[in-house]
Amino acid sequence: MTAPSRPELIHTSPLNFAPEVIRGERIRPRLTITDCTLREGQQAAEVAFSPDEEVALVQALHAIGVPVVQVGYAGDDDESVRRIRAACPDQSLASLLVGWKPDAADALHSTREAGADVCSVLFRSTDAHLDKLGHTRATAVERVQELVALARSAGFREVAFGPSFSTLADQDYLFTMYAAALEAGATVISLADSTGTAKPSVVRHVVERMRGLSDTAGVRVHMHNDLGLAMANTLAGIEAGADWIEVTVNGLGERAGNCALEELVVALEALYGIRLPIRSEGLYDVSRLVARMTGVPIPPMKPVVGADVFANKLEIHVVAARADPTLMEPFDPVLAGNRRTIRLGRGTGPTGVRMKADELGLDLPDDVVPAVVRAVNEWAVAHKRAVPDDAFAELVSGDGGRRG
């Protein structure tokens, strides 16, 4: 790990790079990001992409350099794979193979023919889940080995074994599954916190153990956000040696969602000095694109891409940011393609009022500034929200109510 590659854009704690902090980290030299928005993201309650939107999203992800895009389920989503492969011939595409389905072998071959070059073999890993599927521990291992071997012989560039609910599984059995998959030729093994209930120290512990199974195989993490830990757990996995990371745009996913692409890319550079081969300046636009496609709005306080995450409203903060934005920001918004804003509301003072008037090209004489400040604060309290630009313009035109 090194210091930030663009130090002029990064304003995070210097302790992030202190020797005593990073001593135990085992970060790999190369990290591969897989975006799962078209698969995991579409499992969110309100999300569905049209065929054209699927293509447009993959083109947008390809344009900013996302290495791998998981399109959907092998067999079920082969038409999507075929359509996207035709539009994005150079993009690495992945399919998820449901290993307990009777037609899994056929699905494996059909998704390969459609254009997928990464196959992830999915299987359950807890006794309760296996029992529901009619599998024993032994038959599950046999099936995993069979499908991994078939995927390797089918010519996939990478073959991953992804046991779901793996943070809930008996760990000795889980590692029996990993070892069997590696023996059959898996190039990646995966840890999935499918219900989002593991803590970072658990992820770190399991990934360290996974890393000890093979010098060459990749270790992947897939984290859910049910307790708000998807990002923390993903970073814990990376610190422990995970080098394949699954994310979604805007954190979309089943229930509470997953680790967000835009947050992870920026966090890796800002906190670890890792600049991925992803054009981070395009993250804001991709985030907005997905919000438009899905109709799922981006919360204004959402990290990295929210409309208000580079906004200042309180007078003392506006004054500080005006003098030096690095005093109030963890990183320059240009890093993610976002922008700074001035918001007006309760706590706004004369500096913010003057800056907003200048931004909007409004004439605001010094002698009426106090009245406008008072009017802005009163409006915000009465309406329980920030003052929008059009309302501010009306307040200024009336001198804060002096002539209204």
DOSE-53081 format. One line per 10 residues: number of its first residue (from 1); for each residue z, y, x of C-alpha. Coordinates in steps of 0.001 Angstrom, whole numbers, plus 500000, padded with zeros to 6 digits. Layout:
NUM> Z/Y/X; ...
***
This chain:
1> 500000/500000/500000; 499150/503471/501240; 499790/507058/500252; 497606/508501/497453; 493923/508606/498370; 493557/512005/496703; 496874/513700/497545; 495756/517030/496130; 495675/515389/492689; 498937/513428/492884
11> 502405/514904/492397; 504605/511823/491924; 507883/510943/493627; 507606/510506/497410; 510074/507629/497033; 507196/505571/495615; 505925/505227/499177; 509235/504972/501032; 509468/501915/503331; 512705/500757/501746
21> 511047/500812/498305; 507794/499060/499152; 509247/496501/501562; 509326/493671/499019; 505960/494367/497398; 503178/491824/497886; 500209/493778/496571; 496884/492087/497194; 494074/493972/498940; 491660/493519/496025
31> 492449/493796/492323; 490011/492707/489596; 490365/494447/486243; 489181/492684/483091; 488843/494809/479972; 489604/492774/476829; 489016/495449/474173; 486196/493493/472521; 488367/490376/472253; 492068/491282/472257
41> 491420/494803/470959; 489565/493480/467934; 492632/491412/467077; 494454/494657/466276; 494949/494982/462532; 492655/497987/461993; 489943/497330/464582; 486403/495972/464179; 483333/496889/466223; 479770/496752/464971
51> 477176/495006/467168; 475805/498346/468360; 479308/499601/469124; 480036/496506/471195; 476997/497221/473338; 477820/500921/473634; 481387/500188/474692; 480352/497745/477404; 477771/500242/478659; 480496/502894/478845
61> 482855/500543/480695; 480054/499538/483056; 479270/503204/483732; 482793/503856/485022; 482837/500654/487063; 485058/498213/485157; 484391/494912/486990; 484734/492381/484151; 484526/492706/480352; 485785/489913/478122
71> 483435/489848/475156; 485158/487374/472827; 485532/483672/472128; 483184/481067/473521; 481036/479649/470737; 482111/482168/468106; 480883/485295/469898; 477865/483993/471780; 475512/486365/469968; 477600/489289/471195
81> 477462/487912/474728; 473698/487500/474489; 473169/490993/473082; 475404/492645/475675; 473890/490649/478542; 470437/491923/477577; 471672/495531/477511; 473905/495268/480607; 472316/492736/482959; 474555/493648/485898
91> 477898/493613/484084; 480182/490633/484642; 481005/489145/481218; 483828/486773/480316; 484421/484455/477371; 487668/482906/476197; 487409/479170/475513; 489867/477787/472960; 490675/474507/474623; 492161/472614/471675
101> 489103/473009/469450; 487124/469769/469073; 483866/471525/469947; 485240/473267/473059; 482805/471506/475391; 479833/472620/473305; 481212/476169/473119; 481600/476232/476876; 477937/475438/477415; 476678/477754/474672
111> 478538/480778/475995; 477252/480062/479488; 473694/479912/478147; 474310/483197/476313; 475121/484914/479596; 478861/484683/480255; 479688/484236/483930; 483497/484047/483696; 485166/481355/481574; 488857/481458/480704
121> 490207/478166/479382; 492930/478878/476833; 495608/476341/475975; 499088/476469/474504; 501994/475839/476853; 505197/475501/474806; 506318/472246/473253; 506489/473828/469795; 502900/475080/469981; 501584/471818/471428
131> 503287/469863/468670; 501559/471995/466023; 498229/471170/467677; 498973/467443/467802; 499143/467422/471592; 501717/466033/473960; 502387/467528/477363; 500293/464766/478940; 497278/465117/476633; 497303/468894/477060
141> 497122/468546/480835; 494285/466034/480528; 492334/468355/478227; 492818/471341/480511; 491570/469396/483507; 488566/468127/481580; 487516/471603/480423; 488107/473294/483767; 485957/470671/485483; 483231/471083/482847
151> 483285/474853/483292; 482925/474538/487043; 479996/472151/486655; 478387/474510/484115; 478045/477144/486829; 480498/479855/485816; 481206/482247/488666; 484938/482153/487919; 486938/479653/485875; 490400/480732/484813
161> 493152/478700/483212; 495092/480825/480744; 498095/479141/479115; 499238/481345/476231; 502951/481924/475542; 503565/481022/479175; 506702/483174/479524; 508233/481040/476739; 507229/477668/478207; 509329/475222/480181
171> 508586/476504/483669; 508396/473114/485367; 505824/471966/482822; 503955/475278/483050; 503559/474783/486781; 502434/471206/486210; 499642/472688/484074; 498771/475243/486761; 498631/472575/489463; 496434/470347/487308
181> 494033/473197/486558; 493773/474109/490238; 493141/470476/491122; 490277/470435/488601; 488722/473514/490212; 490203/476568/488492; 489655/479715/490533; 492232/481795/488624; 495549/480916/486946; 497097/483225/484380
191> 500509/484338/483128; 500533/485569/479522; 503543/487246/477964; 502066/486566/474539; 504951/487957/472503; 505873/490755/474902; 509434/489559/475383; 509719/488982/479132; 511298/491583/481370; 509696/492800/484636
201> 511980/490714/486848; 510832/487572/484993; 507164/488439/485503; 507799/489158/489168; 509601/485844/489632; 506927/483742/487924; 504006/485459/489650; 505614/484989/493058; 505894/481279/492302; 502278/481167/491059
211> 501105/482884/494213; 502654/480061/496226; 500419/477443/494595; 497201/478487/496309; 496050/480725/499127; 492655/481278/497530; 493016/481173/493733; 493480/484370/491804; 496656/485066/489813; 496157/486896/486520
221> 498571/488706/484211; 498065/489445/480511; 500927/491500/479092; 501752/492449/475493; 503597/495608/474494; 505971/494461/471738; 508971/495984/473545; 507014/498718/475298; 506893/496769/478564; 503203/495944/478954
231> 502623/498485/481730; 505917/497782/483490; 505319/494038/483376; 501742/494421/484592; 502899/496484/487564; 505671/493967/488259; 503023/491252/488370; 500859/493286/490741; 503836/493966/493009; 504448/490205/493138
241> 500838/489386/494070; 498782/489226/490873; 495198/490244/491579; 493459/489693/488222; 494647/492106/485550; 493785/492128/481841; 493872/495420/479925; 492410/497120/476858; 491211/500669/476206; 493984/502700/474559
251> 496204/499626/474742; 494602/498176/471598; 495602/494627/470813; 497430/492294/468509; 500666/493681/467018; 501931/496357/469453; 498940/496018/471766; 498511/495454/475490; 498528/497244/478817; 496169/500224/478595
261> 493199/500432/480973; 493428/504205/481386; 497163/504138/482132; 496935/501313/484661; 494034/502819/486626; 495820/506139/487076; 499236/504556/487718; 497836/502397/490504; 496522/505430/492338; 499414/507762/491561
271> 502247/505319/492223; 500767/502894/494759; 497892/504695/496439; 495453/502080/495128; 492127/503613/494181; 490192/501019/492226; 486378/500963/492162; 486640/502493/488696; 485622/506101/488100; 488908/507353/486709
281> 487401/510716/485729; 485542/508896/482948; 488647/507349/481369; 489240/510205/478923; 485718/509940/477520; 485937/506144/477159; 489267/506517/475398; 487788/509022/472946; 484757/506801/472413; 486954/503873/471387
291> 489044/506105/469127; 485893/507269/467342; 484530/503742/467010; 487741/502259/465671; 489134/505165/463695; 492460/504564/465449; 493582/508008/466638; 494991/508649/470085; 498589/509867/469763; 498840/513378/471247
301> 501635/512250/473582; 499842/509096/474738; 500088/508856/478535; 497062/509924/480581; 494604/510648/477749; 496712/512239/474997; 495788/515783/473937; 499260/517125/474755; 500167/515292/477952; 499068/518285/480044
311> 500311/520882/477567; 503158/523330/478059; 504870/525241/475271; 508385/526227/476378; 508331/529648/478071; 510079/528556/481276; 507639/525681/481668; 504601/527836/480921; 505744/530305/483566; 506222/527522/486132
321> 502889/525854/485350; 501061/529157/485521; 502429/529740/489021; 501762/526182/490195; 500699/523337/487854; 502021/520741/490302; 505545/521866/489414; 505146/520412/485905; 502593/517598/486216; 502696/514073/487707
331> 498995/514281/488532; 496066/516628/488045; 494395/515965/484661; 491010/515846/486391; 492056/512433/487728; 491566/510992/484226; 489039/513498/482888; 491708/515220/480766; 492530/518954/480764; 495431/521383/480722
341> 496295/523193/477506; 498668/525869/476274; 500423/525018/473022; 502287/527537/470894; 505353/526819/468815; 509119/526848/468860; 510142/527917/472359; 506959/529873/473083; 507459/533152/474911; 505377/536141/475995
351> 503631/534331/478872; 502271/531616/476593; 501224/534122/473945; 499333/536215/476483; 497639/533158/478027; 496534/531841/474636; 495187/535242/473649; 493208/535412/476897; 491913/531867/476320; 490656/532789/472851
361> 489349/536221/473864; 491771/538049/471574; 492899/541629/472173; 496693/541634/472462; 498300/544952/473510; 501573/544617/475419; 503535/546544/472830; 502878/543935/470098; 503564/540851/472220; 507249/540604/471162
371> 506280/540672/467478; 503656/537988/467990; 506132/535814/469908; 508592/536110/467039; 505893/535307/464493; 504704/532245/466457; 508218/530787/466585; 508811/531480/462887; 505468/529930/461903; 506230/526755/463912
381> 509644/526331/462311; 508307/526978/458811; 505368/524563/459206; 507161/521989/461432; 504316/521852/463928; 502528/523690/466704; 500572/526808/465851; 496824/526058/465747; 494375/528516/467265; 493095/529844/463950
391> 496628/530558/462705; 497460/532252/466003; 494382/534459/465670; 495587/535533/462219; 499040/536341/463602; 497503/538425/466373; 495212/540283/463995; 498283/541241/461987; 500281/542128/465099; 502721/539369/464322
401> 503207/540606/460803; 503757/544246/461788; 500641/545245/459912; 500428/542234/457610
***
